[in-house]
Amino acid sequence: MEKFVEVNGYKNFVYCYGQGSITLVLLSGSGVPFPSLEYKTLAKSLSETYQVIGIEKLGYGRSDLAENNRDIDSVIHEYRSVLQKLGINSPVVLAAHSMGFLEALRWGQQYPFEIAGILGIDPATPDCYREFNVEEATKKLKGMSVDALCRKATASALVEQLMGEQDISNMEKNEIEILAFRNLANQNWISEAENLRNAIGLVERDDPYLQVPMLFFLSNGEGTTLKKENWIECSLQYLNHIKVSQYEVFDFPHNLYKFVYQEIAQSSRTFISEYIEKNIN
């Protein structure tokens, strides 16, 4: 199922697969132009057992662009509002990629009874950002936002990559090309980047070690700003504080869900069955 859900006058695009007593909600990493395509193979693999719901944030995919400030609490409010309008009951399991893990933690901090567990898809833990130059990244986004030629070239390359990975018709290709140009480095992305330090501060202030079962799938660090050893160590140090946790390491880059989606789905089923399912049913 694909549909638009309106929250506060803006439409979020939602994609859903599968059925089941347990609902998994996919949280996108930052700067992913089309989450519904990016995570499609993973979502379908997980949907063999669970109901899987992906919510494209405002400024992502087919969702509207917003004019308001894109701080982390606003994003959490939108996620929760969409689920409520879909009639999804809590608690849910969050499958969070990269920066989406910060959103997962913040969600769990504010509404602990709504989150039964977290699957970290190469998650960016708070420690990962200590060596990340947020200001420089924000500056680059702003530079791209006013460089139409750069955005057009980047959008075209992105669409060609998606065409090679997904079964996309020519009509869909035209729509994606238009949206890719619109989405790349848009003001919502910039607002998220400008609010990132504050988001990290909020998560760390309210105890970042959310005590729900967590399963991490870790990459070799390629595509992140850290070396392999440092990238993995950030996650391992974080999991040391979590009572119920496991992890797996794969020799693939940051978007490892494209390469090991079947392995992720199988390990998730085992973990959820053993540590999470009893807390939901």
N, C-alpha and C positions, 0 to 999 in steps of 0.2 A: 504494500500500500504506500502511496505517495500522496501527500496533501499539504495544504497550507493551513496553519493555525495562527489566528490573529491575537496578539497580545499588545495592549496599550496602543492600538492603532497601527501596528507594524505586523507584517506577515512573516512567520518563520516557516521554512520548508522542512517537512518531516518525512523521513523514510522509515518504513517498518517492514520487518521480515519475521516469519515464523509465529508460533504460538507456544504457550506454556505457562505454568504457574509462576515462573520466575521471569522478571523483566530485566534485561540488560540495556543500559542507556549508554550510547557511545558519545564520548566527549572529544571533540577535535583538538588537535594541536593548533598553534597559532599560524596564521598565514597559509592555511590550506584552502585554496580557492573553491574546491568542490568536494567537501567531505562525503557527500552521498556517493560519489564515484571513487574517491580515494580509499574508502573503507568498505567498499561493496563486497569484495571477496571474503573479507573477515566477517562482516555482518551476516552474509549468507551461510558461512560455515557454522557460526554460533547459533544461527536460527534453526538448525537441525534439532536443537534441544530446547531453545529458549525463545521468548518473544524479544526481538532486538529492535530498539528504537534509536534512530539517529536524529538529532535536532541541529539543523544548520543555524548557527548564530547569525544575527543581523550583520550584513556585510560579507557573508559567506554564501557560496553556492547560489541557490535560487531565492534565498531570503532577501527581504528588503534591506536597503541601507537606512541606518538610523541617523537622526540628527542629534541625539542626546549623548551624554558622556558614557563611555563604555568601560565602567569600572566593574570589578569582579562581582560585586554584590548585585548589580543590575543584571548581569548575565545569569547568575544563579536564580534570580527572580523569574527571568524569562523561561529558563528550563522548567522550573517547578510549575509555572503557569501553563505551559504547553502540556505537561503531563496531566495536570488537573483537567484541562479541557478535553484531553483524550480519554479521560476516565481511568487513568493508570493508578492503581493503589500502591502505596508504600508498604514495606521498603523495597528498594530496587538495588541492583548491583551496577556500579559504574565501571565502564571500560574506558579508561582515560589514556589518551595518547599525548606524550610530550607535555606541553604547558597545560593541557586539559587536566593533568593531575593536580595542579594548584586549585583549579575549579572544584575538583572532586573533594579535596581536603576542606576547602571553604564551605562547600555544601554540607559536608558531614559535621563540621564545627557548628554551623548555625542550626542544622536540623538533623541531629544525630539519629533519630528514630526512623529517618527516611532512607538511610544508607545501610545495607546489609553487608556489603563488602566492596572491594575495589580490585579490578584487574588493571595493573599498570602496564600499558603498552609502550615500553621504553619511556617511562615517566621522567619528567624533569622535576626532581625533588627540590625543595628550597635551597639546599646547599649547592646545586648545580649553577645557580645564578651568581654565586659569589665572585666568579671570574668572568662573568658575562657583562659586556659593556652595553647596557640597556640604552644609554644615551646615544651611542654610535649607531646602534641598530635603528633607533627611532629616526635619527638623522638620515640614514639611508632610505628608510621608508618615505620620508618627506621628500627626499630628492626624486625618488621614482614617481611619486604622486604627481609631480609637475612635469615629468618627462614623458610625453605621450609616445614618442618613438620607442623609448626603452620599454614602456608598458606593452606596447603593441607587439614588439619582438618577443618579449617574455611570454605574453599571452599565446602567441602563435606556437612557440616551442612547447608550452604546457599542453595545448590542445593536441598537438602531434603526438606527444607522449601518451596522453589519455587515449587517443585513437589506437595506439599500439597495444594498450593494456585492456581496453574495454570494447565491447561490441556496441559501437555508437553509429547511428544512422547519420546521413548527410544533413538532415533537418536538425537533429540534435547537435551536430557539429556546429552549425551556424549559430544556434542559440548559445552554446558553450563559448564560442569565440567572442560573442558580444558580452556575455557575463564575465568572462575571464578578464577582458579589457576593463570592464567596469569595476571588478572586485580588487584587482591587484593594487596594493598600497592605497586602498581607499581610506577615508577619514575614520571609519570604524576601526580598522587595523591600527592606524596611527594613535587613536585614542586608547586602545588596548595597550599599546606599547608605552604610552605616556603614563598609564596607570599601573604598569607592571610592578614597579618598586613598591608602590603602596599595597598592591595585592600580596606581595611576598611578606611585607611587614604585618599585614592583618593576619595572615596564616601563621606566621611565627609568633605573634603576640598571643594568639589564642590556643597555643599548644599544637604544633604541627603533627604530632604523633597520634593520629587518629586511630583509636583502638577498635578497628574492624578487621576481619580477615583480609589479607592482601596477598595477591600473587603477581609478581613482577616478571615481565619478559624483557630482557635486556639485550641491546645491540652491541656492536663493536665500537660504537661511538662515532662512526663515520656519518657526517651530516649534522653533527653537533659542534659546539665550540670547544669541546674538551677532548683530550686524548683518551684512548680506550680505557686505560687503567683508572684514570681519574673519573671518567663517566660512570663506570661500573661501581667504583668505590663509593660514590655519592649515594647510589641506591642501596648498597649493602649496609652502609652506616645508618641509613634511614631505617631499614628493615630490622636492624638490631634493637630498635625501640618498640617494635610491633610484636605483640605476644603471639599472634597466629599469622605466620608469613612463610612464603616460599618464593623461590626465584629460579629462572632458567636463563642461560646466556646463549646467544646465537651469534655466529660470525657473519652477520649481515648488518647493513646500515640502519640508520634511525627509522626509516620506513619499513622495518622488518616485517610488518603485517602483510606486506605484498609478497613476501617470500616464504613465510612459515605460518600462514593463516590456519592451515589444517592442524599443525602442531599446537598453536595457541588455543584453538577451539577444543582440541582433545584434552589438553592439560587443564583448561578452564572447567570443563565438565567434571573432571575428577576432583578438582579443588572445591568447586561449588558443592558437589555432592557430599563431600566429606566435612566441610567446615561452615558452609553458609546455608544450605537448603533447610536444615533443621530450624534455623532462626527465622525463616520466612513462612514455612507451611505449618 
